Amino acid sequence: MDSHEEQCLPILDFSPDRLVPGTGHWITIRDSVRRAMEEQGWFVAEFNGVSSDLRDDLLSGMKEMYDLPYEVKIKNENHKASHGYMSMVVDDYRIHESLGIDYATDPQACKDFSKLLWPQGNDPFCQTTHRYATALAELDQTVMRMLYESYGLDEKKHSAERHSESTRYLLRMLSYRKQRNGEANTGFVSHTDKSFMSILHQNHVLGLQLKTMTDQWVGFNPSPTRFVVLSGMGLTAWSNGRIKPCYHRVVMSADEVRYSLGFFSFHTGTIRTPEELVDHQHPLRYNPFEHDGLLRFYESYLNSMKKSSEDLLQLYCGVKPTPLLVDHSSPPQ
């Protein structure tokens, strides 16, 4: 990464020992989070809540998981879009695979997932995935608390605790490799997530690119303690369009396999814009909607149109503009 790219990356210090609500450091990071989210929809969190041992154990477990037979991995079924097993094959060569644990902060969900792949059970993998999900859920809730504070929302209605109670978390484990002919894997084109918010983490192999406020693509230089926090469509709708959706893509050309972890939050109830975020300058842009309904709409749209749409959120729940009233009582002169 060159110096220009480094300057484009908003890297914020989320060290738990320094991030005390009400302190100067908290307020600085809080305001930087809102600014980054509104300007480009993402930032990089320097976060030591995941130990190096936990990260290494999870990456090792993922490699073991991908070594399982294809017939075993496809048992990871889920009717929700992009929640279960997925793969991408080019010229009979698998360049991408991913599996997901829905409700990953629930120990039973992690246990059920491990038993699905290893009938005899795999307690170490089960415990590792649950510990990892729990740590990232805390990061997700901290970011939401900062946004609530920054927007001056009523604490009785909007709190990290209430957010946690109405959120389910999906942990996706992904692998990427370049094509067999040596060409780059560009299968994951520019897109925005359908989640509320997403947190990305990975091994050392390059590939993730993010779009900046100036519409430039910058490559993310991975580090064990760096997590990319990005807005999904749910957060864009909740914020009444103040927070931009994050456009990102994967361009994979390295010889090594790129292992990545995606931690996605989804609202379990109705997503609605807080009244504090609606005014004359910011009229309501999105009607209240069920998050899982957006996923179903996305899947049906994708199947019927054979493509994704940048206007998916507007198509699904956008407020239609009120037509101007014209006086037709007398003909024009």
Secondary structure by P-SEA (a helix, b strand, c coil): ccaaaaaacccccccccccccccaaaaaaaaaaaaaaaacccbbbbcccccaaaaaaaaaaaaaaaaccccccccccccccccccccccccccccbbbbbbcccccaaaaaaaaaaccccccaaaaaaaaaaaaaaaaaaaaaaaaaaaaaccccccccaaaaaaabbbbbbbbbbbccccccccccccbbbbcccbbbbbbcccccbbbbccccbbbbbbccccbbbbbbcaaaaaaacccbbbbbbbbbccccbbbbbbbbbbbbcccccccccccccccccccccccaaaaaaaaaaaaaaacccccccccccccccccccccccccccc
